Structures are given as C-alpha cells and as structure tokens.
Amino acid sequence: MVQAGPETGVRGTSESGGASQQERDARFRTFREGAFVSAFLRNAPMQRFWLSDLRRSYLFLYLIRESAWMRGGQVGRFPFALVAMRSHLSIARASQLLEIGCATGDFRRQRDPRDARQYVFEPSEKAIALFEQLVADFHAEAPALIGRPRLQGSASLDRRAQMQFIDSVLRFLGGLNLGDRGVGSLSFMLAMLDLHLHSPLATTDLIRREADRLNVTCVTIRNLLRRAEERDWLRRDRRMLSLSEQGKRRIAAAMDAFECLVEEVLDIAAPPAAPGLERPLGWRRAPGAWRRLDQGR
C-alpha cells in the first residue's frame, strides 16, 4: 500500500487500488472531453482571448466578481496592482488587456461613483453569457468527477453558486505560480494530463494529437515537451513517451487538487468517499497547499 499523509492530501491506493485508479482516470477522461474544458480551448475569439491563458482567466473572473451585475447593484473594489500581482501579469499588460476588453465590447468601463479617480468594469451581455455557460457546464459535469450525481434544477445558476465558483477558482488559480510556463500553463498541464491518461504514446503521435486537441501548433507542443523534460516529468523508451515517476507524482497532485476544487465549488460538506477513494469525511486541502503542485508533492 502507498499512502500519503494528510498534509499532502493525496489519496492512498490499496490492493484494489488498480481498479479505483482506473475509475478515477476514466472520470478525468470524460471531464477532459466535456464542454467545460472545451470552452478554454475553443477558437472562438472571446474564449480564445479570455480563457486560453490562465492569467487572463483570473482577470476575467475577478472583473465579473467585482461587478455590480454580480453583486446585486453594489459595485465592488478593483485593486488594480493587487489583481495584476495575483494573476502574474505586469501592470502594463493587465492595463492593455482591460483596454482590449473594453474596445471589443466584452466589458464597459465607467467612473466609480464613489471615487471619480477610479474606474469600474461591467460585463457585457456576451461576457455574462460566457461566464454563466462556464458555471452551468461545470455544475453539469464536475459532480461525476468525484462520483456524485449530476445536480438537478436551476440551483446551480443562482448568485450564491456563481460567487462560490468564482471565489474557489480564484483561490485555486491564486495558489498556482501562473508566471511559471509549466505549472501556470493550461496547455502544459493538459498535455501532461493527456499523456497520463493515454500513455505510452509515440512522440510524433503525441505532438500531432495534442496540437489538434489544444488548438496550438506542433512547435508549441514540442516546446511543452522540452520544458517537461527539463523538469524531469517525462520518460522516453525509444519512440514511446510516458510520464516519469516525478511527472506521475505531479499529475496525481494536480488531479487531487482539482477534485478538491470541485468539492469546494459544489459546497459539498463531509462527502462520503466513493468506492476505492480513501478520503476522510470533511477532508479539505489546507490553505496554500495548491503550491505543492510546484514541487510535485
């Protein structure tokens, strides 16, 4: 038996753990192919701009969170330098993204009624529709990832659930080093997850497969693989490529962290463990523990 302590939050496996790991991988395969993940990879201009980069995703969600639309008519606060720091964007780059977002009509910039020196940003109908679709897709698909039935009715679309989604995802993203082109790169993490779920794969097949699935060039995938090798995430056996032990640990930590995020978003209190998942009741990852992904622990 291999079992990590409560500090890491990584589940143990037993003699029957092979089946439970296969079940877990199958759930991630289904979720990976679903509408929620697809939205982050879509070539539609708005999704491509705001969602394909996790730093821009952070900015998008924060703008929604502090809008009067989300807060029942009461405008929130927008500490510009703090948001730039947490999203690992430079102030100049964050300012540029806001300018582009306003120029394309994704957000409307207005003077803050409380302080004329400040601006507030209100989402357009397009931005609201994109956000609501993300929340709906997540609530429709994520429960199955942790062995829960799909949520019924419209409860998943109320303001409480939407705010819970934003707060949890921002906390998750804020715990990652978004400036790291490995851990902070959506393409990198999805490529490594795909390799875990489908390995071993021939290198050329992996490059073509991931370029198509992630809507990027083959050169981008080669660069991702090079960075993964520099981090000792990969193992080569002639033409075949798979994750190294280091890579397996890091992807396991990432999967574990994402399952915890799902629990938090869905606000599931003391969930019973699904068969084969040895998770204590009421288990939660400690604050800041997402950073363990950087070290793969």
N, C-alpha and C positions, 0 to 999 in steps of 0.2 A: 504494500500500500504506500502511495505517495500522498502526503497531506501537508498543506501549508498551514501555518498558524493564523490566528485571527487578524494579525497585523497586516498581512498581505491580502486577505480576503479571497485567495484563490482556492477553489474547491478541491477537495480530495477525490481520489479515484480508488476504487476497490477492485476486487477480482471481477466484479461485474461492471467495472468502470468502462470497459471497452464499449459495451452497448450504450451506456449513458453518454459517453463522448461522441459516439456516432449519432445519437439522438440530438445532442447539442449542435453538432456540426450541421445536421440536416436542417435544424431550425434556422441557423445562421444562413445557410444556402437560400432558404425560402425568403428570409427577410432581405438578404442581399439582392435578390432579384425583384423585390417588390417596388411599389410606386414611391415609397418614401425615399429610398436610396437613389432611385432613378431620377428623382427631381434634382438632386445635387449634381447629376452628370448630364442632364439634358442640354441640348444645343440651343434651346430657346434663349433669346438674348437676355431676358431678365433673370432666368435661373442661372445661366452661364455667368452673368456678372456678379450676382449676389451670393450664390451658393457654391460655386465650384472651388472657391478658396475659403478655408475655414475662418480666416481673419475677417473677410468681408461678411461671412455668415454671422459672426459675432456682432459686427456693426449693425447689420440689418435687424437682428433680433433686439438689440439694445434700443434702436430707434423706435421699433414697434412698442417695446416695453414702456418707454417714457412718453409715448404719445397720448394726447387727450382721448383719442379713439379707444385705446386700451384701458385708460384709467377713468372712464366714466365722465369725461369732460374736464378733468383736472390734469393740467399739463404737469409732467414730471420734471426731473432735472437731467441735464446733459453735461456732466463734467468732461469737456472735450479731451483734455490732456489725459485724464484717467482712462477714458474709453480707448484712446489711442494706445496707451501703455498696456492695458489688459489684452487688447487684440493684437499686440505686437506690430502695430502699424506706426509709422512715423507720423507726426502731427501733419506734416505736409501731405503725405499720402492719404491720411484719413480725410483731410480737408478736400483733397482732389476727388475722392470717392463721393463725398457729400455733394460737391458741385455737379458731378456727373449724374448722381441720383436725382437731383433737382432738375437738371437740364432734360433728362429723359422722362420726367414726369412721374418717377417712382415715389418721390416724396415732395411735399410742399413746404418751403421754408417760410416761417413767419416770425415776426418780432415777439419775443417773450413778453406777455402782458405784465409780468412782474418786474421786468428789468429790460428797458429798451436797448441796452447794450448787448443783450443776449438774443439768440435765435432758438426757436423750437422747430421740430420737423414732424409733419403729419404725413402718415402714409396715404398714398393714393388708393383708389379702388383696386388697381392692379396689385399693389403691394399687399393690401389686405387679403385679396383673393389668394395670392401665393402663400401667405402665412397661414390662412385658415385651411388651405389644402394640405400644407405640411402637417399641421396639428391633426387633421382628420385622418390622413394616411398613417401617421404614427400611432394614433389610438386604434386604428383598424388592424394594423399589422404587428405592432410591438407586443401585445399580450401573448401571442403564440410563441414569441421568442423565449419567454420564461415559463411556458407551459400553462398559460392562462387562457380561458375562453375569450373570444372577441367581445369587446364592450358593446352593449346594445343601446339603441336610442340616441338622443342628441346630447346626452350629458357631457360627452367628450368635447363638445364645441362651446361650452359656456365659458365665461370670462375667467372663472377660477381655474379651470383646466388649462386654458390658454396661458395664463400667467404662470401656472405651475410648470408648463412645458418650457417657457422662456427662461424662468429662473433656474431650472435644473440644467438645461442645455448650456446656459451661460456659465454656470458653475463648473460644468464638465469641461467646456472649452477653456475657461479661465485657468483650470488646473493643468492644462497641457502647455507645452512650450510651442506656441504657434509660430514662433520665428524659426523653429527647427524644421528643416525641409524633410526630415524623416517623420518624427512623431507628430509634428504640426501639419503635415501634408496629407490631405484627404486622398490624393491619388496613391501616395506611398503606402498608407495604411490599408487601403482597399486592395492594392496589388498584393501586399503581403498576406492579407486575409484570404484572397482568392487562391494564392499559392498553397496556403494551409489547407483550404477546403478541397483542392483539386490536385495536389501534388502526388507523385512527382510528374513534372511536365518537361518536355524538351524545351530548351531555351528559346529557340525560334518560334515554337508554338505559343509559348507564354507571352512573348513580345507581341505577336500579332493578336492574340486573344485579348490581352489587356488593353492594347491600343484601341481596339474596337469597343470593348466594354466601357472604358473610361473616357472615350471620345478625345483621345490625345494622340500624338504622333508616336511612331515606333522609336524615334530618337528619345522622346521623353521617357518611355518605358526602359530603354537601355540605361538612361541616366539614373532612373529609380533603382534598377538592379545594381548599378555600380555603387550607389550610396549604400544599398543594403549589404553588399559585400564588404565595403569599408567598415561597416558596423558589425560584421560577423553574424549577419542574420541568415545567410544563405549557405547551402552545401551543394557542391557540384559532383556528380558522378558521371563522368564522360559528358554526354549530351544532355543528361537529365538534371533538373534543378529542383531542389526542395529546401525547406527551412532547416537551418542548423538548430542545435539544442537551444542556443541563445535566442534565435528567432522564434522558436516554438514557445519559449517562456514569455517573450514579449507579446506575442499574439494572444496567448492564453490570458495574460494580464489585461490586454485590451478588450477581449471578449467579456471577461469578468466585469470589467469596469463598465462596459456598455450595458450589460444586464442590470447592473446596479442603477444605472441611469434610468433604464426602463421602469424599474420599481419605483424610483423617486418620482418620475413624471406621472405615473399612474396612481401615485399615492397609495400604494398597497401596504397596509400595515400588517406586520408579522406574517408574511406569506408562508404557507406550508411548502416545504421543498417538494419539487416534482420528483418522480421516481429517478433514482440514481444521482440526484444533485444534493450533496450533503451540505446544506446551508442551514445554520441555526435560525430559529424563529427570531424575527425582529432584527436580523443582521443588516448592518449598514456599513458601507465603507467610510472610514474616518475622514474628516475634512482634510483636504490637501493630498489625500492618498492617490489621486489621479496621477500625481507627479511620479509615482513609481513606474509609470509606463516609460519614462525617460531612461530609467535604469533597468527596466525589464524585470522588476521584482514583484 
